Amino acid sequence: MLSDEQIKNLKDDFEKLNTNLNQLENAIHTETQSPSTLKH
């Protein structure tokens, strides 16, 4: 079994991953919504 401390750490890591994923999705959404940023 995992200790309470390990579970807490895993939850913290999961929260960080979720935050990073949301930021990435927002960035992709922004890129796809604004054609001006896609010009080379």
N, CA, C and O atoms as a Maestro MAE file, in Angstrom:
{
 s_m_m2io_version
 :::
 2.0.0
}

f_m_ct {
 s_m_title
 :::
 protein
 m_atom[160] {
  # First column is atom index #
  i_m_mmod_type
  r_m_x_coord
  r_m_y_coord
  r_m_z_coord
  i_m_residue_number
  s_m_chain_name
  s_m_pdb_residue_name
  s_m_pdb_atom_name
  i_m_atomic_number
  :::
  1 25 0.835 -1.205 0.000 1 A "MET " " N  " 7
  2 3 0.000 0.000 0.000 1 A "MET " " CA " 6
  3 2 0.872 1.259 0.000 1 A "MET " " C  " 6
  4 15 1.990 1.271 0.514 1 A "MET " " O  " 8
  5 25 0.323 2.301 -0.587 2 A "LEU " " N  " 7
  6 3 1.009 3.590 -0.559 2 A "LEU " " CA " 6
  7 2 0.743 4.281 0.768 2 A "LEU " " C  " 6
  8 15 -0.340 4.173 1.342 2 A "LEU " " O  " 8
  9 25 1.750 4.988 1.237 3 A "SER " " N  " 7
  10 3 1.551 5.774 2.450 3 A "SER " " CA " 6
  11 2 0.798 7.046 2.109 3 A "SER " " C  " 6
  12 15 0.704 7.429 0.943 3 A "SER " " O  " 8
  13 25 0.262 7.697 3.128 4 A "ASP " " N  " 7
  14 3 -0.459 8.959 2.907 4 A "ASP " " CA " 6
  15 2 0.446 9.986 2.225 4 A "ASP " " C  " 6
  16 15 0.011 10.752 1.365 4 A "ASP " " O  " 8
  17 25 1.722 9.979 2.635 5 A "GLU " " N  " 7
  18 3 2.680 10.933 2.065 5 A "GLU " " CA " 6
  19 2 2.885 10.670 0.572 5 A "GLU " " C  " 6
  20 15 2.929 11.605 -0.228 5 A "GLU " " O  " 8
  21 25 3.009 9.397 0.204 6 A "GLN " " N  " 7
  22 3 3.188 9.046 -1.207 6 A "GLN " " CA " 6
  23 2 1.962 9.427 -2.037 6 A "GLN " " C  " 6
  24 15 2.080 9.935 -3.152 6 A "GLN " " O  " 8
  25 25 0.792 9.172 -1.472 7 A "ILE " " N  " 7
  26 3 -0.449 9.523 -2.157 7 A "ILE " " CA " 6
  27 2 -0.544 11.027 -2.359 7 A "ILE " " C  " 6
  28 15 -0.931 11.493 -3.430 7 A "ILE " " O  " 8
  29 25 -0.192 11.780 -1.333 8 A "LYS " " N  " 7
  30 3 -0.216 13.245 -1.425 8 A "LYS " " CA " 6
  31 2 0.736 13.724 -2.524 8 A "LYS " " C  " 6
  32 15 0.394 14.610 -3.307 8 A "LYS " " O  " 8
  33 25 1.934 13.131 -2.578 9 A "ASN " " N  " 7
  34 3 2.915 13.509 -3.593 9 A "ASN " " CA " 6
  35 2 2.422 13.179 -5.000 9 A "ASN " " C  " 6
  36 15 2.606 13.963 -5.931 9 A "ASN " " O  " 8
  37 25 1.804 12.029 -5.142 10 A "LEU " " N  " 7
  38 3 1.262 11.633 -6.440 10 A "LEU " " CA " 6
  39 2 0.165 12.594 -6.886 10 A "LEU " " C  " 6
  40 15 0.095 12.968 -8.057 10 A "LEU " " O  " 8
  41 25 -0.684 12.989 -5.952 11 A "LYS " " N  " 7
  42 3 -1.750 13.946 -6.267 11 A "LYS " " CA " 6
  43 2 -1.166 15.282 -6.700 11 A "LYS " " C  " 6
  44 15 -1.659 15.904 -7.641 11 A "LYS " " O  " 8
  45 25 -0.114 15.725 -6.014 12 A "ASP " " N  " 7
  46 3 0.553 16.982 -6.369 12 A "ASP " " CA " 6
  47 2 1.139 16.895 -7.779 12 A "ASP " " C  " 6
  48 15 0.996 17.819 -8.581 12 A "ASP " " O  " 8
  49 25 1.799 15.774 -8.069 13 A "ASP " " N  " 7
  50 3 2.379 15.577 -9.403 13 A "ASP " " CA " 6
  51 2 1.290 15.577 -10.461 13 A "ASP " " C  " 6
  52 15 1.458 16.157 -11.533 13 A "ASP " " O  " 8
  53 25 0.182 14.932 -10.161 14 A "PHE " " N  " 7
  54 3 -0.920 14.849 -11.105 14 A "PHE " " CA " 6
  55 2 -1.506 16.230 -11.381 14 A "PHE " " C  " 6
  56 15 -1.835 16.562 -12.520 14 A "PHE " " O  " 8
  57 25 -1.632 17.034 -10.317 15 A "GLU " " N  " 7
  58 3 -2.126 18.407 -10.468 15 A "GLU " " CA " 6
  59 2 -1.203 19.208 -11.386 15 A "GLU " " C  " 6
  60 15 -1.670 19.954 -12.246 15 A "GLU " " O  " 8
  61 25 0.110 19.051 -11.199 16 A "LYS " " N  " 7
  62 3 1.076 19.772 -12.031 16 A "LYS " " CA " 6
  63 2 0.949 19.349 -13.489 16 A "LYS " " C  " 6
  64 15 0.984 20.187 -14.390 16 A "LYS " " O  " 8
  65 25 0.802 18.037 -13.718 17 A "LEU " " N  " 7
  66 3 0.643 17.535 -15.085 17 A "LEU " " CA " 6
  67 2 -0.627 18.080 -15.709 17 A "LEU " " C  " 6
  68 15 -0.632 18.465 -16.879 17 A "LEU " " O  " 8
  69 25 -1.697 18.116 -14.942 18 A "ASN " " N  " 7
  70 3 -2.961 18.649 -15.431 18 A "ASN " " CA " 6
  71 2 -2.832 20.105 -15.831 18 A "ASN " " C  " 6
  72 15 -3.344 20.524 -16.869 18 A "ASN " " O  " 8
  73 25 -2.143 20.874 -14.997 19 A "THR " " N  " 7
  74 3 -1.924 22.293 -15.270 19 A "THR " " CA " 6
  75 2 -1.123 22.467 -16.550 19 A "THR " " C  " 6
  76 15 -1.461 23.295 -17.397 19 A "THR " " O  " 8
  77 25 -0.051 21.675 -16.688 20 A "ASN " " N  " 7
  78 3 0.779 21.751 -17.889 20 A "ASN " " CA " 6
  79 2 -0.019 21.378 -19.132 20 A "ASN " " C  " 6
  80 15 0.123 22.005 -20.181 20 A "ASN " " O  " 8
  81 25 -0.852 20.362 -19.008 21 A "LEU " " N  " 7
  82 3 -1.666 19.924 -20.136 21 A "LEU " " CA " 6
  83 2 -2.654 21.008 -20.550 21 A "LEU " " C  " 6
  84 15 -2.842 21.265 -21.739 21 A "LEU " " O  " 8
  85 25 -3.280 21.638 -19.571 22 A "ASN " " N  " 7
  86 3 -4.226 22.716 -19.864 22 A "ASN " " CA " 6
  87 2 -3.534 23.882 -20.562 22 A "ASN " " C  " 6
  88 15 -4.071 24.458 -21.507 22 A "ASN " " O  " 8
  89 25 -2.333 24.223 -20.085 23 A "GLN " " N  " 7
  90 3 -1.579 25.320 -20.702 23 A "GLN " " CA " 6
  91 2 -1.219 24.973 -22.141 23 A "GLN " " C  " 6
  92 15 -1.288 25.826 -23.026 23 A "GLN " " O  " 8
  93 25 -0.834 23.719 -22.372 24 A "LEU " " N  " 7
  94 3 -0.477 23.265 -23.717 24 A "LEU " " CA " 6
  95 2 -1.688 23.312 -24.638 24 A "LEU " " C  " 6
  96 15 -1.592 23.771 -25.776 24 A "LEU " " O  " 8
  97 25 -2.831 22.833 -24.145 25 A "GLU " " N  " 7
  98 3 -4.056 22.855 -24.942 25 A "GLU " " CA " 6
  99 2 -4.464 24.286 -25.276 25 A "GLU " " C  " 6
  100 15 -4.895 24.566 -26.394 25 A "GLU " " O  " 8
  101 25 -4.330 25.186 -24.312 26 A "ASN " " N  " 7
  102 3 -4.646 26.597 -24.552 26 A "ASN " " CA " 6
  103 2 -3.728 27.196 -25.596 26 A "ASN " " C  " 6
  104 15 -4.165 27.964 -26.453 26 A "ASN " " O  " 8
  105 25 -2.447 26.841 -25.523 27 A "ALA " " N  " 7
  106 3 -1.471 27.355 -26.485 27 A "ALA " " CA " 6
  107 2 -1.799 26.854 -27.889 27 A "ALA " " C  " 6
  108 15 -1.752 27.622 -28.850 27 A "ALA " " O  " 8
  109 25 -2.129 25.579 -28.010 28 A "ILE " " N  " 7
  110 3 -2.481 25.005 -29.310 28 A "ILE " " CA " 6
  111 2 -3.750 25.664 -29.838 28 A "ILE " " C  " 6
  112 15 -3.835 25.997 -31.020 28 A "ILE " " O  " 8
  113 25 -4.722 25.849 -28.974 29 A "HIS " " N  " 7
  114 3 -5.978 26.476 -29.368 29 A "HIS " " CA " 6
  115 2 -5.724 27.889 -29.872 29 A "HIS " " C  " 6
  116 15 -6.284 28.302 -30.887 29 A "HIS " " O  " 8
  117 25 -4.880 28.628 -29.162 30 A "THR " " N  " 7
  118 3 -4.540 30.002 -29.548 30 A "THR " " CA " 6
  119 2 -3.858 30.013 -30.911 30 A "THR " " C  " 6
  120 15 -4.173 30.841 -31.765 30 A "THR " " O  " 8
  121 25 -2.923 29.090 -31.105 31 A "GLU " " N  " 7
  122 3 -2.195 29.009 -32.374 31 A "GLU " " CA " 6
  123 2 -3.153 28.740 -33.534 31 A "GLU " " C  " 6
  124 15 -3.045 29.362 -34.591 31 A "GLU " " O  " 8
  125 25 -4.080 27.821 -33.334 32 A "THR " " N  " 7
  126 3 -4.973 27.437 -34.417 32 A "THR " " CA " 6
  127 2 -6.037 28.494 -34.675 32 A "THR " " C  " 6
  128 15 -6.605 28.556 -35.765 32 A "THR " " O  " 8
  129 25 -6.310 29.334 -33.663 33 A "GLN " " N  " 7
  130 3 -7.348 30.352 -33.817 33 A "GLN " " CA " 6
  131 2 -6.831 31.641 -34.444 33 A "GLN " " C  " 6
  132 15 -7.617 32.425 -34.976 33 A "GLN " " O  " 8
  133 25 -5.509 31.873 -34.390 34 A "SER " " N  " 7
  134 3 -4.975 33.117 -34.937 34 A "SER " " CA " 6
  135 2 -4.016 32.846 -36.089 34 A "SER " " C  " 6
  136 15 -2.845 32.540 -35.865 34 A "SER " " O  " 8
  137 25 -4.506 32.956 -37.313 35 A "PRO " " N  " 7
  138 3 -3.707 32.660 -38.509 35 A "PRO " " CA " 6
  139 2 -2.454 33.511 -38.615 35 A "PRO " " C  " 6
  140 15 -1.475 33.083 -39.227 35 A "PRO " " O  " 8
  141 25 -2.458 34.703 -38.037 36 A "SER " " N  " 7
  142 3 -1.308 35.598 -38.155 36 A "SER " " CA " 6
  143 2 -0.050 34.965 -37.553 36 A "SER " " C  " 6
  144 15 1.062 35.249 -37.999 36 A "SER " " O  " 8
  145 25 -0.223 34.112 -36.544 37 A "THR " " N  " 7
  146 3 0.945 33.507 -35.897 37 A "THR " " CA " 6
  147 2 1.498 32.360 -36.741 37 A "THR " " C  " 6
  148 15 2.609 31.888 -36.496 37 A "THR " " O  " 8
  149 25 0.743 31.921 -37.713 38 A "LEU " " N  " 7
  150 3 1.170 30.787 -38.533 38 A "LEU " " CA " 6
  151 2 1.956 31.216 -39.765 38 A "LEU " " C  " 6
  152 15 2.514 30.375 -40.470 38 A "LEU " " O  " 8
  153 25 2.002 32.502 -40.027 39 A "LYS " " N  " 7
  154 3 2.759 33.003 -41.179 39 A "LYS " " CA " 6
  155 2 4.243 32.756 -40.982 39 A "LYS " " C  " 6
  156 15 4.778 32.949 -39.890 39 A "LYS " " O  " 8
  157 25 4.901 32.328 -42.047 40 A "HIS " " N  " 7
  158 3 6.340 32.069 -41.972 40 A "HIS " " CA " 6
  159 2 7.108 33.157 -42.685 40 A "HIS " " C  " 6
  160 15 8.338 33.116 -42.731 40 A "HIS " " O  " 8
  :::
 }
 m_bond[159] {
  # First column is bond index #
  i_m_from
  i_m_to
  i_m_order
  :::
  1 1 2 1
  2 2 3 1
  3 3 4 2
  4 3 5 1
  5 5 6 1
  6 6 7 1
  7 7 8 2
  8 7 9 1
  9 9 10 1
  10 10 11 1
  11 11 12 2
  12 11 13 1
  13 13 14 1
  14 14 15 1
  15 15 16 2
  16 15 17 1
  17 17 18 1
  18 18 19 1
  19 19 20 2
  20 19 21 1
  21 21 22 1
  22 22 23 1
  23 23 24 2
  24 23 25 1
  25 25 26 1
  26 26 27 1
  27 27 28 2
  28 27 29 1
  29 29 30 1
  30 30 31 1
  31 31 32 2
  32 31 33 1
  33 33 34 1
  34 34 35 1
  35 35 36 2
  36 35 37 1
  37 37 38 1
  38 38 39 1
  39 39 40 2
  40 39 41 1
  41 41 42 1
  42 42 43 1
  43 43 44 2
  44 43 45 1
  45 45 46 1
  46 46 47 1
  47 47 48 2
  48 47 49 1
  49 49 50 1
  50 50 51 1
  51 51 52 2
  52 51 53 1
  53 53 54 1
  54 54 55 1
  55 55 56 2
  56 55 57 1
  57 57 58 1
  58 58 59 1
  59 59 60 2
  60 59 61 1
  61 61 62 1
  62 62 63 1
  63 63 64 2
  64 63 65 1
  65 65 66 1
  66 66 67 1
  67 67 68 2
  68 67 69 1
  69 69 70 1
  70 70 71 1
  71 71 72 2
  72 71 73 1
  73 73 74 1
  74 74 75 1
  75 75 76 2
  76 75 77 1
  77 77 78 1
  78 78 79 1
  79 79 80 2
  80 79 81 1
  81 81 82 1
  82 82 83 1
  83 83 84 2
  84 83 85 1
  85 85 86 1
  86 86 87 1
  87 87 88 2
  88 87 89 1
  89 89 90 1
  90 90 91 1
  91 91 92 2
  92 91 93 1
  93 93 94 1
  94 94 95 1
  95 95 96 2
  96 95 97 1
  97 97 98 1
  98 98 99 1
  99 99 100 2
  100 99 101 1
  101 101 102 1
  102 102 103 1
  103 103 104 2
  104 103 105 1
  105 105 106 1
  106 106 107 1
  107 107 108 2
  108 107 109 1
  109 109 110 1
  110 110 111 1
  111 111 112 2
  112 111 113 1
  113 113 114 1
  114 114 115 1
  115 115 116 2
  116 115 117 1
  117 117 118 1
  118 118 119 1
  119 119 120 2
  120 119 121 1
  121 121 122 1
  122 122 123 1
  123 123 124 2
  124 123 125 1
  125 125 126 1
  126 126 127 1
  127 127 128 2
  128 127 129 1
  129 129 130 1
  130 130 131 1
  131 131 132 2
  132 131 133 1
  133 133 134 1
  134 134 135 1
  135 135 136 2
  136 135 137 1
  137 137 138 1
  138 138 139 1
  139 139 140 2
  140 139 141 1
  141 141 142 1
  142 142 143 1
  143 143 144 2
  144 143 145 1
  145 145 146 1
  146 146 147 1
  147 147 148 2
  148 147 149 1
  149 149 150 1
  150 150 151 1
  151 151 152 2
  152 151 153 1
  153 153 154 1
  154 154 155 1
  155 155 156 2
  156 155 157 1
  157 157 158 1
  158 158 159 1
  159 159 160 2
  :::
 }
}
